[in-house]
Amino acid sequence: MFLNIEKAIQHKGLTSDIEFAEKLIEEVGLVLIPGTAFGAPGHVRLSFAASLDTLKEAVRRLAMFLSA
């Protein structure tokens, strides 16, 4: 799934989906693939190939990152 994160990039004061993904890893240890790698700048690629508990934790970390 590709998620449009253009508003989140602006909200966090960042410049690209690549920078967004780097900050996400650094700050909360969550890995999302920048859409730029797939020709979709301003997006991130989400994978759901994980257990429900892992996905819930990922959503919690993403929410924490976006609210900071």
Secondary structure in CASP SS format (residue, H / E / C, confidence):
PFRMAT SS
TARGET T0000
AUTHOR 0000-0000-0000
METHOD secondary structure of the structure
MODEL  1
M C 1.00
F E 1.00
L E 1.00
N E 1.00
I C 1.00
E H 1.00
K H 1.00
A H 1.00
I H 1.00
Q H 1.00
H H 1.00
K C 1.00
G C 1.00
L C 1.00
T C 1.00
S C 1.00
D H 1.00
I H 1.00
E H 1.00
F H 1.00
A H 1.00
E H 1.00
K H 1.00
L H 1.00
I H 1.00
E H 1.00
E H 1.00
V H 1.00
G C 1.00
L C 1.00
V C 1.00
L C 1.00
I E 1.00
P E 1.00
G H 1.00
T H 1.00
A H 1.00
F H 1.00
G C 1.00
A C 1.00
P C 1.00
G C 1.00
H E 1.00
V E 1.00
R E 1.00
L C 1.00
S C 1.00
F C 1.00
A C 1.00
A C 1.00
S C 1.00
L H 1.00
D H 1.00
T H 1.00
L H 1.00
K H 1.00
E H 1.00
A H 1.00
V H 1.00
R H 1.00
R H 1.00
L H 1.00
A H 1.00
M H 1.00
F H 1.00
L H 1.00
S H 1.00
A C 1.00
END
